[in-house]
Amino acid sequence: MVRPRRHKAMSTTMAADWNDLPDVFFRIAADGRWATLSASFETLTGYRRDARLAGDCLRDVHPDDRDGARRLLVDGRDGMLVDVRDRRGEFRLVTARQTIVGVEAHVRQRWDAHGAFAGATGILRDVSTVRSLNEALRDSDTRYRTLVTAMADGVVVHDTGGRITTCNPSAERILGLSFAQMQGRSSVDPRWRVVRHDGSPFPGDTHPAIVTLRTGAPLRHVVMGVHKPDGTLTWISVNSQPLHDPSSGVPYGALATFTELPPRRGDAAAPVAAPAARAGSPYAVDGYWHLDGDRGLLTWDDRCVELFGGHPHTMPRTMPDWLARIHPSDQPKVLDAHQTWEAGGYPDTASPPYRIRTDGGDWRWVRSRRRVLEWTAQRTPAKVAGVLSATVPAPLTETAQAVEQLLSLCAWCKKVRADDGAWQIIEDYFQDRLDQQLSHGMCPECAERLTGKV
């Protein structure tokens, strides 16, 4: 007489526990109808339990999934004579709101001694959120891989030991190596032939990714020259960033991205000369600069600093600062070339020769080439990399252009008519056009005539 009360109390306690579970606990009778459904069934499907109890357990299963659900819930023997069958599978339910929810079912079927289905017990677990997250992750991973693959910039990932673990096609193109050739290679590998902007060796332990791995600090716009297997020299601007595990914060590698820079003069014919060979010429090596169009900031390498006079703290930091260092007579043509370049949306262009004021107050002739690395939505340059080259003090191109023009010279006072129609004394004309000052003297014939008159 005591056992029925104890059994009833235990069943009541278990039912209360089932109703507290987020998963749906169920029992199916021998005729395939719901015998028990926990409270989570209403949350999962939107149907009241009392409206579904004693009803067909397959009633709310999506039509396309009913055959699979039937084998899973009430017909799982598949011709095998076993008393208990544990099954696990997924199917979809149609909710009261006519939405679709995916469930994972864990089922234990019972069979009697005559081989007839005797019922089943199990749980239903909502996997729609997990499935949606997995699909979102797969979509995100696909988009990420597509983006990285399509990037014009090279992307290389290093592990904590500095070894390359993956790269994109642009990295293979820029470096002239396949992924199979780069995989597992570290920056300290002697097969890398890398030089600094001045042509001196660039040791592997000072490469941006290795420095970032060692210090945890990102690096920006590091100029490197990489000798490809075919013997050509490619100049790149490298950024490096540490990679951290989002849950633990522990670094697991470094990401290096790099952009191919415009070629320097002579790169196609021969590598950059050794420092000793360059010592006698101030025009042997070009400098690199970088413009962040979003912030309007300029950065320069050491060679550019040398061209401006050798003081980093006096370098132009914005485009107006740079323009202020250009000779007033050259500013119009430089501005015109820049505006034509921006309006035309050209990725690469070269400026005409112009003069910059050095820190010592002298004027130095230079020429710049630039390449757009990134455009804004309005098709204006967002990031630009360029080369600054020193030229001969008086560019032959400009001299030839000036000489080829037919000068209008006053027969009486010897003034020259300028392009704007104004008449200038010849000394001022040559000063403005060729930056050439004239000194005054007397030729022997004039001196003799003057002496004779006196």
C-alpha positions as a Markdown table, in Angstrom:
| # | Residue | x | y | z |
|---|---|---|---|---|
| 1 | Met | 0.0 | 0.0 | 0.0 |
| 2 | Val | 3.0 | 2.3 | 0.6 |
| 3 | Arg | 4.6 | 1.8 | -2.9 |
| 4 | Pro | 1.8 | 3.4 | -4.9 |
| 5 | Arg | 2.0 | 6.6 | -2.8 |
| 6 | Arg | 5.9 | 6.6 | -3.1 |
| 7 | His | 5.7 | 6.0 | -6.8 |
| 8 | Lys | 3.1 | 8.7 | -7.3 |
| 9 | Ala | 5.2 | 11.2 | -5.3 |
| 10 | Met | 8.3 | 10.3 | -7.3 |
| 11 | Ser | 6.4 | 10.8 | -10.6 |
| 12 | Thr | 5.1 | 14.2 | -9.4 |
| 13 | Thr | 8.7 | 15.3 | -8.5 |
| 14 | Met | 10.1 | 14.1 | -11.8 |
| 15 | Ala | 7.3 | 15.9 | -13.7 |
| 16 | Ala | 8.2 | 19.1 | -11.9 |
| 17 | Asp | 11.8 | 18.6 | -12.8 |
| 18 | Trp | 11.0 | 18.0 | -16.5 |
| 19 | Asn | 8.9 | 21.2 | -16.6 |
| 20 | Asp | 11.9 | 23.2 | -15.5 |
| 21 | Leu | 14.1 | 21.9 | -18.3 |
| 22 | Pro | 14.6 | 24.0 | -21.5 |
| 23 | Asp | 14.4 | 20.9 | -23.5 |
| 24 | Val | 11.0 | 19.2 | -24.2 |
| 25 | Phe | 10.6 | 15.8 | -22.4 |
| 26 | Phe | 8.1 | 13.5 | -24.0 |
| 27 | Arg | 6.6 | 10.1 | -23.9 |
| 28 | Ile | 4.9 | 8.4 | -26.9 |
| 29 | Ala | 2.3 | 5.7 | -26.4 |
| 30 | Ala | 2.2 | 2.4 | -28.3 |
| 31 | Asp | -0.3 | 3.9 | -30.8 |
| 32 | Gly | 2.0 | 6.8 | -31.7 |
| 33 | Arg | 0.2 | 9.5 | -29.8 |
| 34 | Trp | 1.7 | 11.9 | -27.3 |
| 35 | Ala | 1.4 | 10.6 | -23.7 |
| 36 | Thr | 3.5 | 13.2 | -21.9 |
| 37 | Leu | 4.8 | 16.6 | -22.9 |
| 38 | Ser | 6.8 | 18.9 | -20.6 |
| 39 | Ala | 6.0 | 22.7 | -20.3 |
| 40 | Ser | 8.8 | 23.6 | -22.8 |
| 41 | Phe | 6.7 | 22.2 | -25.6 |
| 42 | Glu | 4.5 | 25.3 | -25.4 |
| 43 | Thr | 7.5 | 27.6 | -25.5 |
| 44 | Leu | 9.0 | 25.7 | -28.5 |
| 45 | Thr | 5.9 | 25.3 | -30.7 |
| 46 | Gly | 3.4 | 27.9 | -29.4 |
| 47 | Tyr | 0.7 | 25.1 | -29.0 |
| 48 | Arg | -0.9 | 24.3 | -25.7 |
| 49 | Arg | 0.0 | 20.9 | -24.3 |
| 50 | Asp | -3.5 | 19.9 | -23.6 |
| 51 | Ala | -4.4 | 20.5 | -27.2 |
| 52 | Arg | -1.7 | 18.1 | -28.4 |
| 53 | Leu | -1.7 | 15.4 | -25.8 |
| 54 | Ala | -3.3 | 12.1 | -27.1 |
| 55 | Gly | -2.8 | 13.5 | -30.6 |
| 56 | Asp | -0.6 | 12.1 | -33.4 |
| 57 | Cys | 3.1 | 12.8 | -32.5 |
| 58 | Leu | 3.8 | 13.5 | -36.2 |
| 59 | Arg | 1.0 | 16.1 | -36.6 |
| 60 | Asp | 3.3 | 19.2 | -36.3 |
| 61 | Val | 6.3 | 17.7 | -38.1 |
| 62 | His | 7.2 | 19.5 | -41.4 |
| 63 | Pro | 5.7 | 17.4 | -44.3 |
| 64 | Asp | 9.1 | 17.0 | -45.9 |
| 65 | Asp | 10.5 | 15.5 | -42.7 |
| 66 | Arg | 7.7 | 13.1 | -41.6 |
| 67 | Asp | 9.2 | 9.9 | -43.0 |
| 68 | Gly | 12.4 | 10.5 | -41.1 |
| 69 | Ala | 10.6 | 11.6 | -38.0 |
| 70 | Arg | 8.4 | 8.4 | -38.1 |
| 71 | Arg | 11.5 | 6.2 | -38.2 |
| 72 | Leu | 13.0 | 8.2 | -35.4 |
| 73 | Leu | 10.0 | 8.3 | -33.1 |
| 74 | Val | 7.8 | 5.3 | -33.7 |
| 75 | Asp | 9.2 | 2.9 | -36.3 |
| 76 | Gly | 13.0 | 2.6 | -35.7 |
| 77 | Arg | 13.5 | -1.2 | -35.9 |
| 78 | Asp | 14.4 | -1.4 | -39.6 |
| 79 | Gly | 13.7 | -5.1 | -39.4 |
| 80 | Met | 16.0 | -5.8 | -36.5 |
| 81 | Leu | 14.6 | -7.8 | -33.5 |
| 82 | Val | 15.8 | -5.8 | -30.6 |
| 83 | Asp | 13.8 | -4.8 | -27.5 |
| 84 | Val | 15.2 | -1.2 | -27.0 |
| 85 | Arg | 16.5 | 1.1 | -29.7 |
| 86 | Asp | 18.3 | 4.4 | -29.0 |
| 87 | Arg | 17.9 | 6.9 | -31.8 |
| 88 | Arg | 19.2 | 10.4 | -32.4 |
| 89 | Gly | 18.3 | 12.7 | -35.4 |
| 90 | Glu | 16.9 | 16.1 | -36.5 |
| 91 | Phe | 13.7 | 17.2 | -38.1 |
| 92 | Arg | 11.6 | 20.4 | -38.3 |
| 93 | Leu | 8.4 | 21.4 | -36.6 |
| 94 | Val | 5.8 | 23.9 | -37.8 |
| 95 | Thr | 4.9 | 26.2 | -34.9 |
| 96 | Ala | 1.5 | 27.8 | -34.1 |
| 97 | Arg | 2.9 | 31.0 | -35.7 |
| 98 | Gln | 3.6 | 29.0 | -38.9 |
| 99 | Thr | 7.3 | 29.4 | -38.5 |
| 100 | Ile | 9.8 | 26.6 | -38.8 |
| 101 | Val | 11.9 | 25.4 | -35.9 |
| 102 | Gly | 14.6 | 22.8 | -36.1 |
| 103 | Val | 14.8 | 20.2 | -33.3 |
| 104 | Glu | 17.2 | 17.5 | -32.3 |
| 105 | Ala | 15.5 | 14.4 | -30.9 |
| 106 | His | 17.1 | 11.9 | -28.5 |
| 107 | Val | 14.7 | 8.9 | -28.5 |
| 108 | Arg | 14.6 | 5.5 | -26.8 |
| 109 | Gln | 12.0 | 3.1 | -28.4 |
| 110 | Arg | 10.5 | 0.1 | -26.6 |
| 111 | Trp | 9.4 | -3.1 | -28.2 |
| 112 | Asp | 7.4 | -5.9 | -26.6 |
| 113 | Ala | 8.2 | -9.6 | -26.7 |
| 114 | His | 6.1 | -10.0 | -29.9 |
| 115 | Gly | 8.1 | -7.4 | -31.8 |
| 116 | Ala | 5.4 | -4.7 | -31.6 |
| 117 | Phe | 6.2 | -1.0 | -30.9 |
| 118 | Ala | 5.5 | -0.4 | -27.2 |
| 119 | Gly | 6.2 | 3.3 | -26.9 |
| 120 | Ala | 9.1 | 5.7 | -26.7 |
| 121 | Thr | 10.7 | 8.2 | -24.4 |
| 122 | Gly | 13.0 | 11.1 | -25.2 |
| 123 | Ile | 13.7 | 14.8 | -25.4 |
| 124 | Leu | 13.4 | 17.5 | -28.1 |
| 125 | Arg | 16.1 | 20.2 | -28.2 |
| 126 | Asp | 15.7 | 23.5 | -30.2 |
| 127 | Val | 18.7 | 23.7 | -32.5 |
| 128 | Ser | 17.5 | 26.6 | -34.7 |
| 129 | Thr | 19.6 | 29.2 | -32.9 |
| 130 | Val | 22.7 | 27.0 | -33.0 |
| 131 | Arg | 22.1 | 26.2 | -36.7 |
| 132 | Ser | 21.5 | 29.9 | -37.5 |
| 133 | Leu | 24.8 | 30.7 | -35.7 |
| 134 | Asn | 26.6 | 28.0 | -37.6 |
| 135 | Glu | 25.2 | 29.2 | -40.9 |
| 136 | Ala | 26.1 | 32.8 | -40.0 |
| 137 | Leu | 29.6 | 31.7 | -39.1 |
| 138 | Arg | 30.0 | 29.8 | -42.4 |
| 139 | Asp | 28.6 | 32.8 | -44.3 |
| 140 | Ser | 30.9 | 35.1 | -42.4 |
| 141 | Asp | 33.9 | 32.8 | -43.0 |
| 142 | Thr | 33.0 | 32.6 | -46.7 |
| 143 | Arg | 32.8 | 36.4 | -47.0 |
| 144 | Tyr | 36.0 | 36.9 | -45.1 |
| 145 | Arg | 37.9 | 34.4 | -47.3 |
| 146 | Thr | 36.4 | 36.0 | -50.5 |
| 147 | Leu | 37.4 | 39.5 | -49.3 |
| 148 | Val | 41.0 | 38.4 | -48.4 |
| 149 | Thr | 41.3 | 36.5 | -51.7 |
| 150 | Ala | 40.1 | 39.5 | -53.7 |
| 151 | Met | 42.3 | 42.1 | -51.9 |
| 152 | Ala | 45.0 | 43.8 | -54.0 |
| 153 | Asp | 47.2 | 44.0 | -50.9 |
| 154 | Gly | 49.2 | 41.0 | -49.8 |
| 155 | Val | 48.2 | 39.3 | -46.6 |
| 156 | Val | 50.4 | 36.8 | -44.7 |
| 157 | Val | 49.7 | 35.2 | -41.3 |
| 158 | His | 52.6 | 34.2 | -39.0 |
| 159 | Asp | 52.4 | 31.8 | -36.1 |
| 160 | Thr | 54.1 | 32.5 | -32.7 |
| 161 | Gly | 57.3 | 31.1 | -34.1 |
| 162 | Gly | 57.2 | 33.6 | -37.0 |
| 163 | Arg | 56.4 | 30.8 | -39.6 |
| 164 | Ile | 54.0 | 31.6 | -42.4 |
| 165 | Thr | 50.8 | 29.6 | -42.0 |
| 166 | Thr | 48.6 | 31.2 | -44.7 |
| 167 | Cys | 48.6 | 33.9 | -47.4 |
| 168 | Asn | 46.3 | 35.3 | -50.1 |
| 169 | Pro | 46.9 | 35.3 | -53.9 |
| 170 | Ser | 48.1 | 38.9 | -53.9 |
| 171 | Ala | 50.9 | 37.9 | -51.5 |
| 172 | Glu | 52.0 | 35.2 | -53.9 |
| 173 | Arg | 51.9 | 37.6 | -56.8 |
| 174 | Ile | 53.8 | 40.5 | -55.1 |
| 175 | Leu | 56.5 | 38.2 | -53.5 |
| 176 | Gly | 56.8 | 36.0 | -56.6 |
| 177 | Leu | 56.4 | 32.8 | -54.5 |
| 178 | Ser | 53.5 | 30.3 | -54.2 |
| 179 | Phe | 51.9 | 29.4 | -50.9 |
| 180 | Ala | 53.6 | 26.0 | -51.0 |
| 181 | Gln | 57.0 | 27.8 | -51.3 |
| 182 | Met | 56.2 | 30.2 | -48.4 |
| 183 | Gln | 54.4 | 27.9 | -46.0 |
| 184 | Gly | 56.5 | 27.2 | -42.9 |
| 185 | Arg | 59.1 | 29.8 | -43.9 |
| 186 | Ser | 60.0 | 32.4 | -41.3 |
| 187 | Ser | 61.4 | 35.9 | -41.6 |
| 188 | Val | 64.8 | 34.7 | -40.4 |
| 189 | Asp | 65.0 | 32.1 | -43.3 |
| 190 | Pro | 68.2 | 33.0 | -45.3 |
| 191 | Arg | 66.4 | 32.5 | -48.6 |
| 192 | Trp | 64.7 | 35.8 | -48.1 |
| 193 | Arg | 66.7 | 38.6 | -49.8 |
| 194 | Val | 65.3 | 41.7 | -48.2 |
| 195 | Val | 66.8 | 45.3 | -48.1 |
| 196 | Arg | 65.9 | 48.5 | -46.4 |
| 197 | His | 64.8 | 51.6 | -48.2 |
| 198 | Asp | 68.5 | 52.7 | -48.5 |
| 199 | Gly | 69.6 | 49.3 | -50.0 |
| 200 | Ser | 71.2 | 48.0 | -46.8 |
| 201 | Pro | 70.4 | 44.4 | -45.6 |
| 202 | Phe | 67.2 | 44.0 | -43.6 |
| 203 | Pro | 67.8 | 41.2 | -41.0 |
| 204 | Gly | 64.9 | 38.8 | -40.5 |
| 205 | Asp | 64.6 | 39.4 | -36.8 |
| 206 | Thr | 63.8 | 43.1 | -37.5 |
| 207 | His | 61.0 | 42.4 | -40.0 |
| 208 | Pro | 57.7 | 44.0 | -39.0 |
| 209 | Ala | 55.9 | 40.7 | -38.2 |
| 210 | Ile | 58.7 | 39.4 | -36.0 |
| 211 | Val | 59.0 | 42.7 | -34.2 |
| 212 | Thr | 55.3 | 42.7 | -33.5 |
| 213 | Leu | 55.5 | 39.1 | -32.3 |
| 214 | Arg | 58.3 | 40.1 | -29.9 |
| 215 | Thr | 56.8 | 43.4 | -28.6 |
| 216 | Gly | 53.1 | 43.0 | -29.2 |
| 217 | Ala | 53.1 | 46.4 | -30.8 |
| 218 | Pro | 51.7 | 47.0 | -34.4 |
| 219 | Leu | 54.0 | 48.6 | -37.0 |
| 220 | Arg | 52.9 | 50.9 | -39.9 |
| 221 | His | 54.3 | 51.7 | -43.3 |
| 222 | Val | 57.7 | 49.9 | -43.1 |
| 223 | Val | 59.4 | 50.1 | -46.5 |
| 224 | Met | 61.1 | 46.9 | -47.6 |
| 225 | Gly | 62.7 | 45.8 | -50.9 |
| 226 | Val | 62.2 | 42.1 | -51.7 |
| 227 | His | 64.3 | 40.3 | -54.3 |
| 228 | Lys | 62.0 | 37.9 | -56.2 |
| 229 | Pro | 63.3 | 34.5 | -57.5 |
| 230 | Asp | 63.4 | 35.9 | -61.0 |
| 231 | Gly | 66.0 | 38.6 | -59.9 |
| 232 | Thr | 63.7 | 41.6 | -59.9 |
| 233 | Leu | 63.4 | 43.9 | -56.9 |
| 234 | Thr | 59.9 | 44.8 | -55.6 |
| 235 | Trp | 59.3 | 47.5 | -53.0 |
| 236 | Ile | 56.5 | 47.1 | -50.5 |
| 237 | Ser | 55.0 | 49.0 | -47.6 |
| 238 | Val | 54.3 | 46.7 | -44.7 |
| 239 | Asn | 51.9 | 46.9 | -41.8 |
| 240 | Ser | 51.9 | 44.3 | -39.0 |
| 241 | Gln | 49.3 | 43.6 | -36.3 |
| 242 | Pro | 49.3 | 41.1 | -33.4 |
| 243 | Leu | 46.6 | 38.4 | -33.4 |
| 244 | His | 45.0 | 37.6 | -30.0 |
| 245 | Asp | 42.6 | 34.8 | -28.9 |
| 246 | Pro | 39.3 | 36.7 | -28.2 |
| 247 | Ser | 38.5 | 34.6 | -25.1 |
| 248 | Ser | 41.9 | 34.4 | -23.4 |
| 249 | Gly | 43.7 | 37.4 | -24.9 |
| 250 | Val | 46.7 | 35.2 | -25.5 |
| 251 | Pro | 48.6 | 36.1 | -28.7 |
| 252 | Tyr | 48.7 | 33.3 | -31.3 |
| 253 | Gly | 50.4 | 35.0 | -34.2 |
| 254 | Ala | 50.8 | 38.2 | -36.3 |
| 255 | Leu | 49.1 | 39.5 | -39.4 |
| 256 | Ala | 51.2 | 41.3 | -42.0 |
| 257 | Thr | 49.7 | 43.2 | -44.9 |
| 258 | Phe | 51.7 | 44.9 | -47.6 |
| 259 | Thr | 51.2 | 47.1 | -50.6 |
| 260 | Glu | 53.3 | 47.1 | -53.7 |
| 261 | Leu | 55.0 | 50.5 | -54.2 |
| 262 | Pro | 55.9 | 52.2 | -57.5 |
| 263 | Pro | 59.2 | 51.1 | -58.8 |
| 264 | Arg | 62.3 | 53.2 | -58.2 |
| 265 | Arg | 64.6 | 54.3 | -61.0 |
| 266 | Gly | 66.9 | 51.6 | -62.1 |
| 267 | Asp | 65.2 | 48.7 | -60.3 |
| 268 | Ala | 64.4 | 46.9 | -63.5 |
| 269 | Ala | 68.0 | 47.0 | -64.6 |
| 270 | Ala | 69.9 | 46.3 | -61.4 |
| 271 | Pro | 69.4 | 46.1 | -57.6 |
| 272 | Val | 69.8 | 49.1 | -55.4 |
| 273 | Ala | 73.4 | 50.1 | -55.2 |
| 274 | Ala | 75.4 | 49.4 | -52.1 |
| 275 | Pro | 75.8 | 52.4 | -49.7 |
| 276 | Ala | 79.4 | 52.9 | -50.8 |
| 277 | Ala | 78.4 | 53.2 | -54.5 |
| 278 | Arg | 75.7 | 55.7 | -53.6 |
| 279 | Ala | 77.8 | 58.0 | -51.5 |
| 280 | Gly | 78.9 | 60.3 | -54.4 |
| 281 | Ser | 75.4 | 60.9 | -55.8 |
| 282 | Pro | 72.5 | 62.5 | -54.0 |
| 283 | Tyr | 70.1 | 61.2 | -56.7 |
| 284 | Ala | 70.8 | 57.5 | -56.4 |
| 285 | Val | 68.0 | 56.5 | -54.1 |
| 286 | Asp | 64.4 | 57.6 | -54.0 |
| 287 | Gly | 62.3 | 58.1 | -50.8 |
| 288 | Tyr | 58.8 | 56.8 | -50.0 |
| 289 | Trp | 55.9 | 58.8 | -48.5 |
| 290 | His | 52.4 | 57.8 | -47.5 |
| 291 | Leu | 49.2 | 59.9 | -47.3 |
| 292 | Asp | 46.3 | 59.0 | -45.1 |
| 293 | Gly | 43.5 | 60.8 | -46.9 |
| 294 | Asp | 40.9 | 60.2 | -44.2 |
| 295 | Arg | 43.1 | 62.1 | -41.6 |
| 296 | Gly | 45.1 | 64.2 | -44.1 |
| 297 | Leu | 48.4 | 63.1 | -42.5 |
| 298 | Leu | 51.7 | 62.5 | -44.3 |
| 299 | Thr | 54.4 | 60.1 | -43.3 |
| 300 | Trp | 57.9 | 59.9 | -44.7 |
| 301 | Asp | 60.8 | 57.5 | -44.8 |
| 302 | Asp | 64.4 | 58.4 | -43.9 |
| 303 | Arg | 65.4 | 59.2 | -47.5 |
| 304 | Cys | 62.6 | 61.8 | -47.9 |
| 305 | Val | 63.8 | 63.3 | -44.6 |
| 306 | Glu | 67.3 | 63.5 | -46.2 |
| 307 | Leu | 65.9 | 65.3 | -49.3 |
| 308 | Phe | 64.2 | 67.9 | -47.1 |
| 309 | Gly | 67.3 | 68.5 | -45.1 |
| 310 | Gly | 67.6 | 65.8 | -42.5 |
| 311 | His | 65.3 | 67.0 | -39.6 |
| 312 | Pro | 62.3 | 64.7 | -39.0 |
| 313 | His | 60.6 | 67.1 | -36.8 |
| 314 | Thr | 60.4 | 69.8 | -39.6 |
| 315 | Met | 58.8 | 67.4 | -42.2 |
| 316 | Pro | 55.5 | 68.4 | -43.6 |
| 317 | Arg | 52.6 | 66.6 | -41.8 |
| 318 | Thr | 49.7 | 67.7 | -44.0 |
| 319 | Met | 49.2 | 68.6 | -47.7 |
| 320 | Pro | 49.1 | 72.3 | -47.0 |
| 321 | Asp | 52.4 | 72.0 | -45.1 |
| 322 | Trp | 53.9 | 70.2 | -48.1 |
| 323 | Leu | 52.6 | 72.9 | -50.5 |
| 324 | Ala | 54.1 | 75.6 | -48.3 |
| 325 | Arg | 57.5 | 74.0 | -48.9 |
| 326 | Ile | 57.2 | 74.1 | -52.7 |
| 327 | His | 58.6 | 77.1 | -54.6 |
| 328 | Pro | 55.9 | 79.7 | -55.3 |
| 329 | Ser | 56.6 | 79.6 | -59.0 |
| 330 | Asp | 56.0 | 75.8 | -59.0 |
| 331 | Gln | 52.9 | 75.7 | -56.8 |
| 332 | Pro | 50.4 | 76.3 | -59.7 |
| 333 | Lys | 51.7 | 73.4 | -61.9 |
| 334 | Val | 51.9 | 71.0 | -58.9 |
| 335 | Leu | 48.3 | 71.9 | -57.8 |
| 336 | Asp | 47.1 | 71.6 | -61.4 |
| 337 | Ala | 48.6 | 68.2 | -61.7 |
| 338 | His | 47.2 | 67.1 | -58.4 |
| 339 | Gln | 43.7 | 68.3 | -59.2 |
| 340 | Thr | 43.8 | 66.7 | -62.6 |
| 341 | Trp | 44.9 | 63.4 | -60.9 |
| 342 | Glu | 42.1 | 63.5 | -58.3 |
| 343 | Ala | 39.3 | 64.5 | -60.8 |
| 344 | Gly | 40.4 | 61.8 | -63.3 |
| 345 | Gly | 40.5 | 59.0 | -60.7 |
| 346 | Tyr | 43.8 | 57.8 | -62.0 |
| 347 | Pro | 45.5 | 55.2 | -59.8 |
| 348 | Asp | 49.0 | 56.1 | -60.8 |
| 349 | Thr | 50.6 | 59.4 | -61.9 |
| 350 | Ala | 53.8 | 61.5 | -61.9 |
| 351 | Ser | 54.2 | 65.1 | -61.1 |
| 352 | Pro | 56.2 | 67.6 | -63.2 |
| 353 | Pro | 59.6 | 68.6 | -61.7 |
| 354 | Tyr | 59.3 | 71.2 | -58.9 |
| 355 | Arg | 61.4 | 72.7 | -56.2 |
| 356 | Ile | 61.2 | 72.2 | -52.4 |
| 357 | Arg | 62.7 | 74.3 | -49.7 |
| 358 | Thr | 65.1 | 72.4 | -47.6 |
| 359 | Asp | 65.7 | 73.0 | -43.9 |
| 360 | Gly | 68.8 | 75.0 | -44.8 |
| 361 | Gly | 66.7 | 77.4 | -47.0 |
| 362 | Asp | 68.0 | 76.1 | -50.3 |
| 363 | Trp | 65.8 | 74.9 | -53.2 |
| 364 | Arg | 66.1 | 71.3 | -54.4 |
| 365 | Trp | 64.5 | 70.0 | -57.6 |
| 366 | Val | 62.4 | 66.9 | -57.1 |
| 367 | Arg | 59.8 | 64.8 | -58.9 |
| 368 | Ser | 57.1 | 62.6 | -57.2 |
| 369 | Arg | 55.2 | 59.6 | -58.4 |
| 370 | Arg | 52.1 | 58.3 | -56.5 |
| 371 | Arg | 49.8 | 55.4 | -56.4 |
| 372 | Val | 46.3 | 55.2 | -54.9 |
| 373 | Leu | 46.1 | 52.2 | -52.5 |
| 374 | Glu | 42.5 | 52.7 | -51.4 |
| 375 | Trp | 39.5 | 54.8 | -52.7 |
| 376 | Thr | 36.6 | 56.3 | -50.8 |
| 377 | Ala | 33.0 | 55.7 | -51.8 |
| 378 | Gln | 33.1 | 59.1 | -53.5 |
| 379 | Arg | 36.1 | 57.9 | -55.6 |
| 380 | Thr | 38.6 | 60.2 | -53.9 |
| 381 | Pro | 42.0 | 58.9 | -52.7 |
| 382 | Ala | 41.7 | 57.5 | -49.2 |
| 383 | Lys | 45.3 | 56.1 | -48.9 |
| 384 | Val | 48.1 | 57.0 | -51.2 |
| 385 | Ala | 51.8 | 55.9 | -51.4 |
| 386 | Gly | 54.4 | 57.7 | -53.4 |
| 387 | Val | 58.0 | 58.1 | -54.4 |
| 388 | Leu | 60.0 | 61.3 | -54.0 |
| 389 | Ser | 63.0 | 61.6 | -56.4 |
| 390 | Ala | 65.7 | 64.1 | -56.5 |
| 391 | Thr | 66.5 | 65.5 | -60.0 |
| 392 | Val | 69.2 | 67.6 | -61.5 |
| 393 | Pro | 69.2 | 71.2 | -60.2 |
| 394 | Ala | 67.8 | 72.6 | -63.4 |
| 395 | Pro | 65.6 | 70.0 | -65.2 |
| 396 | Leu | 66.5 | 69.7 | -68.8 |
| 397 | Thr | 62.9 | 69.2 | -69.7 |
| 398 | Glu | 61.9 | 72.6 | -68.4 |
| 399 | Thr | 65.0 | 74.3 | -69.9 |
| 400 | Ala | 64.2 | 72.9 | -73.3 |
| 401 | Gln | 60.6 | 74.0 | -73.0 |
| 402 | Ala | 61.7 | 77.5 | -72.1 |
| 403 | Val | 64.3 | 77.8 | -74.9 |
| 404 | Glu | 61.9 | 76.3 | -77.5 |
| 405 | Gln | 59.5 | 79.2 | -76.9 |
| 406 | Leu | 60.0 | 82.2 | -79.1 |
| 407 | Leu | 60.8 | 85.1 | -76.8 |
| 408 | Ser | 59.5 | 88.5 | -77.5 |
| 409 | Leu | 62.4 | 90.9 | -76.7 |
| 410 | Cys | 62.0 | 94.7 | -76.7 |
| 411 | Ala | 64.6 | 96.1 | -79.2 |
| 412 | Trp | 65.1 | 99.2 | -77.2 |
| 413 | Cys | 65.1 | 98.3 | -73.4 |
| 414 | Lys | 65.6 | 94.6 | -73.8 |
| 415 | Lys | 62.6 | 93.6 | -71.6 |
| 416 | Val | 61.0 | 90.2 | -72.3 |
| 417 | Arg | 57.3 | 89.7 | -72.7 |
| 418 | Ala | 56.1 | 87.0 | -70.3 |
| 419 | Asp | 53.2 | 84.5 | -70.9 |
| 420 | Asp | 50.7 | 86.8 | -69.2 |
| 421 | Gly | 51.6 | 89.7 | -71.5 |
| 422 | Ala | 53.5 | 91.7 | -68.9 |
| 423 | Trp | 57.0 | 93.0 | -69.8 |
| 424 | Gln | 59.8 | 92.0 | -67.4 |
| 425 | Ile | 63.4 | 92.9 | -67.4 |
| 426 | Ile | 65.4 | 90.0 | -68.6 |
| 427 | Glu | 67.0 | 89.3 | -65.2 |
| 428 | Asp | 63.6 | 88.8 | -63.6 |
| 429 | Tyr | 62.4 | 86.7 | -66.4 |
| 430 | Phe | 65.2 | 84.2 | -66.1 |
| 431 | Gln | 64.9 | 84.2 | -62.3 |
| 432 | Asp | 61.2 | 83.3 | -62.5 |
| 433 | Arg | 61.4 | 80.8 | -65.3 |
| 434 | Leu | 64.6 | 78.9 | -64.7 |
| 435 | Asp | 65.5 | 79.9 | -61.1 |
| 436 | Gln | 68.7 | 81.3 | -62.7 |
| 437 | Gln | 70.2 | 84.5 | -61.3 |
| 438 | Leu | 72.1 | 86.8 | -63.7 |
| 439 | Ser | 75.2 | 88.7 | -62.7 |
| 440 | His | 76.2 | 92.0 | -64.4 |
| 441 | Gly | 79.5 | 92.4 | -66.1 |
| 442 | Met | 81.0 | 94.0 | -69.3 |
| 443 | Cys | 82.2 | 92.3 | -72.4 |
| 444 | Pro | 85.6 | 93.4 | -73.8 |
| 445 | Glu | 84.0 | 95.1 | -76.9 |
| 446 | Cys | 81.7 | 97.3 | -74.8 |
| 447 | Ala | 84.5 | 98.1 | -72.3 |
| 448 | Glu | 86.8 | 99.2 | -75.2 |
| 449 | Arg | 84.0 | 101.4 | -76.7 |
| 450 | Leu | 83.2 | 102.9 | -73.3 |
| 451 | Thr | 86.9 | 103.5 | -72.6 |
| 452 | Gly | 87.3 | 105.2 | -76.0 |
| 453 | Lys | 84.4 | 107.5 | -75.3 |
| 454 | Val | 85.8 | 108.5 | -72.0 |
